[in-house]
Amino acid sequence: THGGFENWLGQVDVRRYFRTSQQAAIALRALGYVSEGSRPRAIQLAGSWMLRGYPRYSLSGTHAWLANAEWRFPMANFVTVGFPFGAVRFPPVRAALFVDGGQAWNRGEYTDRVLGSFGLGVRTSLVPGFVLRLDVGRRFAVGASEESPLERAYYRRRFVDLFFGYDY
């Protein structure tokens, strides 16, 4: 583009972990994103890594913020299943109570509606650094004063999400 800037972006991603016991912890995450210029770049805020319970690519914008909180605790330290040829021992199974909230918008299109979700997740580490996670929860919206019945039904829908990837 002839040496000109088409866009700029700034992103902050802060994560903190606090032990509540020897095997349990609270995980907190805050994300802020802004992109401006003649061709700003949008961020996808929905999906398993961001705002759980919303379909991926359903929530995007050039300005966004996100907050996640989880209380992670053990469900079973190990699971062993006996077979005629021997026992198979599976890795620990952990659970998490979670709440997520965030907004995404484009310049000039800001609304005060905050989308979120809460629920229970069950996870196990199959390969070091990666987890298999099953989240069950419910979506919510705060500050949506002029919601239609169809929007209200969408934003309060229950969800089940199966995910394989890294854990924040």
URURPE-V864591 format. One record per residue. N is the residue number from 1. RES is the residue in one small letter. SS is DSSP state (2 for helix, 1 for strand, 0 for the rest). PSI is psi as a letter, one per 40 degrees, with the letter a starting at -180 (999 if undefined). NEAR is the number of other C-alpha atoms within 12 Angstrom. Layout:
BEGIN
N | RES | SS | PSI | NEAR
N | RES | SS | PSI | NEAR
END
This chain:
BEGIN
1 | t | 0 | f | 8
2 | h | 0 | f | 5
3 | g | 0 | e | 5
4 | g | 0 | i | 10
5 | f | 0 | h | 13
6 | e | 0 | d | 15
7 | n | 1 | i | 17
8 | w | 1 | i | 19
9 | l | 1 | i | 22
10 | g | 1 | h | 21
11 | q | 1 | h | 20
12 | v | 1 | h | 16
13 | d | 1 | h | 19
14 | v | 1 | h | 18
15 | r | 1 | h | 19
16 | r | 1 | i | 18
17 | y | 1 | h | 18
18 | f | 1 | h | 18
19 | r | 1 | h | 16
20 | t | 0 | e | 15
21 | s | 0 | a | 12
22 | q | 0 | d | 11
23 | q | 0 | e | 19
24 | a | 0 | i | 20
25 | a | 1 | i | 22
26 | i | 1 | h | 26
27 | a | 1 | h | 27
28 | l | 1 | i | 25
29 | r | 1 | h | 29
30 | a | 1 | h | 24
31 | l | 1 | h | 30
32 | g | 1 | i | 25
33 | y | 1 | h | 31
34 | v | 1 | h | 27
35 | s | 1 | h | 26
36 | e | 1 | i | 21
37 | g | 1 | a | 18
38 | s | 0 | d | 15
39 | r | 0 | g | 17
40 | p | 0 | i | 22
41 | r | 0 | h | 25
42 | a | 0 | i | 27
43 | i | 1 | i | 31
44 | q | 1 | h | 29
45 | l | 0 | e | 37
46 | a | 1 | i | 30
47 | g | 0 | i | 26
48 | s | 0 | d | 32
49 | w | 0 | e | 29
50 | m | 0 | c | 39
51 | l | 1 | g | 43
52 | r | 0 | i | 45
53 | g | 0 | e | 42
54 | y | 0 | h | 37
55 | p | 0 | h | 23
56 | r | 0 | i | 18
57 | y | 0 | e | 20
58 | s | 0 | e | 22
59 | l | 0 | h | 30
60 | s | 1 | i | 30
61 | g | 1 | i | 29
62 | t | 0 | e | 33
63 | h | 1 | h | 33
64 | a | 1 | i | 39
65 | w | 1 | i | 35
66 | l | 1 | i | 37
67 | a | 1 | h | 33
68 | n | 1 | i | 36
69 | a | 1 | h | 33
70 | e | 1 | i | 34
71 | w | 1 | h | 28
72 | r | 1 | h | 32
73 | f | 1 | i | 28
74 | p | 1 | i | 24
75 | m | 1 | d | 19
76 | a | 1 | h | 18
77 | n | 0 | d | 17
78 | f | 0 | i | 16
79 | v | 1 | h | 16
80 | t | 1 | h | 15
81 | v | 1 | h | 13
82 | g | 1 | h | 11
83 | f | 1 | i | 9
84 | p | 0 | d | 7
85 | f | 0 | e | 7
86 | g | 1 | i | 9
87 | a | 1 | i | 11
88 | v | 1 | h | 13
89 | r | 1 | h | 16
90 | f | 1 | i | 17
91 | p | 0 | i | 22
92 | p | 0 | i | 23
93 | v | 1 | h | 27
94 | r | 1 | i | 30
95 | a | 1 | i | 31
96 | a | 1 | h | 31
97 | l | 1 | h | 28
98 | f | 1 | i | 32
99 | v | 1 | h | 34
100 | d | 1 | i | 39
101 | g | 1 | i | 33
102 | g | 1 | i | 40
103 | q | 1 | i | 37
104 | a | 1 | h | 37
105 | w | 1 | i | 30
106 | n | 0 | i | 24
107 | r | 0 | h | 20
108 | g | 0 | e | 11
109 | e | 0 | f | 15
110 | y | 0 | h | 15
111 | t | 0 | i | 22
112 | d | 0 | e | 16
113 | r | 0 | h | 23
114 | v | 1 | h | 27
115 | l | 1 | i | 41
116 | g | 1 | i | 39
117 | s | 1 | i | 39
118 | f | 1 | i | 33
119 | g | 1 | a | 29
120 | l | 1 | h | 30
121 | g | 1 | i | 35
122 | v | 1 | h | 32
123 | r | 1 | i | 32
124 | t | 1 | i | 34
125 | s | 1 | h | 24
126 | l | 1 | d | 18
127 | v | 1 | h | 15
128 | p | 0 | h | 12
129 | g | 0 | e | 13
130 | f | 1 | i | 16
131 | v | 1 | i | 25
132 | l | 1 | h | 27
133 | r | 1 | h | 28
134 | l | 1 | h | 27
135 | d | 1 | h | 34
136 | v | 1 | h | 28
137 | g | 1 | a | 29
138 | r | 1 | h | 29
139 | r | 1 | i | 33
140 | f | 1 | i | 31
141 | a | 1 | h | 29
142 | v | 1 | h | 21
143 | g | 0 | e | 17
144 | a | 0 | g | 18
145 | s | 0 | d | 14
146 | e | 0 | f | 14
147 | e | 0 | h | 17
148 | s | 0 | i | 11
149 | p | 2 | d | 12
150 | l | 2 | d | 11
151 | e | 2 | d | 18
152 | r | 2 | d | 20
153 | a | 2 | d | 15
154 | y | 2 | d | 22
155 | y | 2 | e | 28
156 | r | 0 | e | 24
157 | r | 0 | i | 23
158 | r | 1 | i | 22
159 | f | 1 | i | 26
160 | v | 1 | h | 25
161 | d | 1 | h | 27
162 | l | 1 | h | 22
163 | f | 1 | h | 24
164 | f | 1 | h | 21
165 | g | 1 | a | 20
166 | y | 0 | i | 18
167 | d | 0 | h | 24
168 | y | 0 | 999 | 23
END
